[in-house]
Amino acid sequence: MGKVANVIGGTGFVGQNLVNQLLFHSEFEKVRIFVRRKTRFIHTNLEEIIIDFDQPESWKHLVQGDVLFSILGTTIKTVKTRKSRYRIGYTNQYEFARAAAENGVSTYILVSSVGANSKSLFFYSRMKGKLEEEVARLNFRKLIILRPSILDGHRSERRVGEKFRLFISRLLNRLNLKKFRPTPVNVLSSKMIRLSIDHTEGFRLMEGDEIFSV
């Protein structure tokens, strides 16, 4: 029997790439995505579950299987307030992680961000750092946190300032600050999948350039 993957954030930049790779990966027989509205994914191995992320009592029993990939997030431009961004970026992700741990899902893989630190002066980095600390306390046999730098790849809609940030990130990479090397979404997705099927258990934190290692 193949593995069952759960994905939150499957409609995002990284998430779409990850789901597409999972659907055609020989190790996985089912890919379960939790979404707010119907998607365009069509595949015999796909189970799409439409939920209200703010009502965990209605969906937490459905988080079953072998692995949870957590890539949920949004931008301040989209949600307008820090409170809404925190609810999606921290609260919703933590509730899913907790449900997975309680239901015996053995592996949890979180995409965080370079600079994540619960004591950071910056809201986004502080939020990511707090999430990392809290999920690390949950009972997973394997817990992996990845901290990619700025994500690289084709977006249907380019975010304001993203080209400039990519330019800076590539410049820092040339200066041997490889922690800030731009991370292609296909590389990140492939790494997440490889880590999920690896038999090594325990906690692992992967910074920037480590994501490129075989």
C-alpha positions as CSV (number, residue, x, y, z in Angstrom):
1,M,0.0,0.0,0.0
2,G,1.2,3.5,-0.8
3,K,1.4,6.4,1.5
4,V,-1.4,9.0,2.2
5,A,-0.3,12.6,2.1
6,N,-2.2,15.5,3.6
7,V,-1.6,19.0,2.2
8,I,-2.6,22.4,3.5
9,G,-1.6,25.4,1.3
10,G,-2.0,23.2,-1.8
11,T,-3.3,26.0,-4.0
12,G,-0.4,28.4,-3.3
13,F,2.9,28.9,-5.2
14,V,4.7,26.0,-3.6
15,G,1.6,24.0,-2.9
16,Q,0.5,23.6,-6.5
17,N,3.9,22.3,-7.5
18,L,4.0,19.9,-4.5
19,V,0.6,18.5,-5.2
20,N,1.4,17.9,-8.8
21,Q,4.6,16.0,-7.9
22,L,2.8,14.0,-5.2
23,L,0.0,12.9,-7.6
24,F,2.5,11.3,-10.0
25,H,4.9,9.9,-7.3
26,S,4.9,6.1,-7.0
27,E,5.2,6.2,-3.2
28,F,1.8,7.9,-2.7
29,E,-1.6,6.3,-3.4
30,K,-3.6,9.2,-2.1
31,V,-3.1,13.0,-1.8
32,R,-5.7,14.7,0.4
33,I,-5.8,18.5,0.1
34,F,-7.7,20.7,2.5
35,V,-8.9,23.9,0.8
36,R,-11.4,26.7,1.2
37,R,-13.0,26.3,-2.2
38,K,-13.0,23.9,-5.1
39,T,-9.7,23.7,-7.1
40,R,-8.8,22.7,-10.6
41,F,-6.9,19.6,-9.6
42,I,-8.2,16.5,-11.3
43,H,-6.7,13.1,-10.6
44,T,-7.8,9.6,-9.4
45,N,-5.4,9.8,-6.5
46,L,-6.7,13.2,-5.3
47,E,-9.2,13.7,-2.4
48,E,-10.3,17.3,-2.1
49,I,-11.8,18.4,1.2
50,I,-13.4,21.9,1.4
51,I,-13.3,23.2,4.9
52,D,-13.5,26.3,7.1
53,F,-10.0,26.4,8.5
54,D,-11.3,28.4,11.5
55,Q,-13.5,25.5,12.6
56,P,-11.1,22.7,13.6
57,E,-13.8,20.7,15.3
58,S,-15.4,20.1,11.9
59,W,-12.3,18.7,10.1
60,K,-9.7,17.6,12.6
61,H,-10.8,13.9,12.5
62,L,-10.1,13.9,8.7
63,V,-6.4,14.5,9.1
64,Q,-5.3,10.9,8.7
65,G,-2.5,9.2,6.9
66,D,1.3,9.2,6.8
67,V,2.4,12.7,6.4
68,L,1.2,16.3,6.7
69,F,2.8,18.9,4.4
70,S,2.1,22.4,5.8
71,I,2.6,25.3,3.4
72,L,-0.3,27.5,4.3
73,G,0.2,31.2,4.2
74,T,-0.9,34.5,2.7
75,T,0.3,38.1,2.2
76,I,-0.6,41.3,4.1
77,K,-1.8,42.7,0.7
78,T,-4.3,39.9,0.4
79,V,-5.7,39.8,4.0
80,K,-5.1,43.5,4.9
81,T,-4.4,43.0,8.6
82,R,-1.7,41.4,10.7
83,K,-4.4,39.7,12.8
84,S,-5.7,37.9,9.7
85,R,-2.3,37.0,8.5
86,Y,-1.4,35.5,11.9
87,R,-4.6,33.5,12.0
88,I,-3.7,31.9,8.7
89,G,0.1,31.7,9.1
90,Y,0.2,30.6,12.7
91,T,-3.2,29.5,14.1
92,N,-4.6,27.5,11.2
93,Q,-1.2,25.7,10.6
94,Y,-0.8,24.9,14.3
95,E,-4.3,23.5,14.6
96,F,-3.7,21.2,11.7
97,A,-0.3,20.1,13.1
98,R,-2.0,19.3,16.4
99,A,-4.8,17.4,14.8
100,A,-2.3,15.3,12.7
101,A,-0.2,14.5,15.8
102,E,-3.3,13.5,17.8
103,N,-4.5,11.3,14.9
104,G,-1.2,9.4,14.7
105,V,0.2,11.0,11.5
106,S,3.9,10.1,11.9
107,T,5.5,12.8,9.7
108,Y,5.1,16.5,9.6
109,I,6.9,18.8,7.2
110,L,6.6,22.5,7.6
111,V,7.8,25.2,5.1
112,S,8.9,28.1,7.3
113,S,11.2,31.0,6.2
114,V,14.7,32.1,6.3
115,G,15.2,34.3,9.5
116,A,12.4,32.7,11.4
117,N,12.8,33.6,15.1
118,S,10.2,33.9,17.8
119,K,12.1,36.8,19.3
120,S,12.6,38.7,16.0
121,L,11.7,42.4,15.8
122,F,9.9,41.6,12.5
123,F,6.3,40.4,12.6
124,Y,6.6,37.7,9.9
125,S,9.8,36.2,11.2
126,R,8.5,36.3,14.7
127,M,5.3,34.5,13.6
128,K,7.2,31.8,11.7
129,G,9.6,31.3,14.7
130,K,6.7,30.8,17.1
131,L,5.1,28.3,14.9
132,E,8.3,26.3,14.6
133,E,8.7,26.2,18.4
134,E,5.1,25.1,19.0
135,V,4.9,22.3,16.4
136,A,8.3,21.0,17.7
137,R,6.5,20.2,20.9
138,L,4.0,17.9,19.2
139,N,4.4,14.1,19.1
140,F,5.6,13.4,15.6
141,R,8.1,10.6,14.9
142,K,9.6,12.7,12.1
143,L,9.4,16.5,12.1
144,I,11.1,18.5,9.4
145,I,11.2,22.3,9.1
146,L,12.6,23.9,5.9
147,R,13.6,27.6,5.8
148,P,13.9,28.5,2.2
149,S,15.0,31.9,1.0
150,I,12.9,33.8,-1.5
151,L,11.0,31.4,-3.7
152,D,11.9,31.3,-7.4
153,G,9.6,30.1,-10.2
154,H,6.8,31.2,-12.5
155,R,3.8,32.8,-10.8
156,S,0.6,33.6,-12.7
157,E,0.8,36.9,-11.0
158,R,4.1,38.5,-9.9
159,R,4.1,40.1,-6.5
160,V,5.1,43.7,-6.2
161,G,8.9,44.0,-5.5
162,E,9.5,40.3,-6.0
163,K,11.8,40.7,-9.0
164,F,13.9,43.1,-6.9
165,R,14.1,40.7,-3.9
166,L,15.2,37.9,-6.3
167,F,17.9,40.1,-7.7
168,I,19.2,40.9,-4.2
169,S,19.0,37.2,-3.2
170,R,21.0,36.1,-6.2
171,L,23.6,38.8,-5.5
172,L,24.0,37.6,-1.9
173,N,24.4,34.0,-3.2
174,R,27.2,35.2,-5.5
175,L,28.8,36.7,-2.4
176,N,28.8,33.3,-0.8
177,L,25.9,34.1,1.5
178,K,24.3,30.9,0.4
179,K,21.7,31.0,3.1
180,F,19.9,33.5,0.9
181,R,20.2,31.6,-2.3
182,P,16.8,31.8,-4.2
183,T,14.9,28.5,-3.9
184,P,13.1,27.2,-7.0
185,V,9.7,25.8,-6.0
186,N,10.3,22.5,-7.9
187,V,13.5,22.0,-5.9
188,L,11.7,22.7,-2.6
189,S,8.8,20.4,-3.5
190,S,11.1,17.5,-4.5
191,K,13.1,17.9,-1.3
192,M,10.0,17.8,0.8
193,I,8.8,14.6,-0.8
194,R,12.3,12.9,-0.5
195,L,12.4,13.8,3.1
196,S,8.9,12.5,3.7
197,I,9.7,9.0,2.4
198,D,13.2,8.8,4.0
199,H,13.2,6.3,6.9
200,T,15.2,8.6,9.2
201,E,13.1,9.7,12.2
202,G,13.5,12.7,14.6
203,F,13.7,16.4,14.2
204,R,15.6,18.2,11.4
205,L,15.9,21.9,10.5
206,M,17.1,22.7,7.0
207,E,18.3,26.2,6.2
208,G,18.6,27.8,2.8
209,D,21.3,26.0,0.9
210,E,20.8,22.7,2.7
211,I,17.6,22.3,0.7
212,F,19.7,21.9,-2.5
213,S,21.6,18.9,-1.0
214,V,20.8,15.5,-2.4
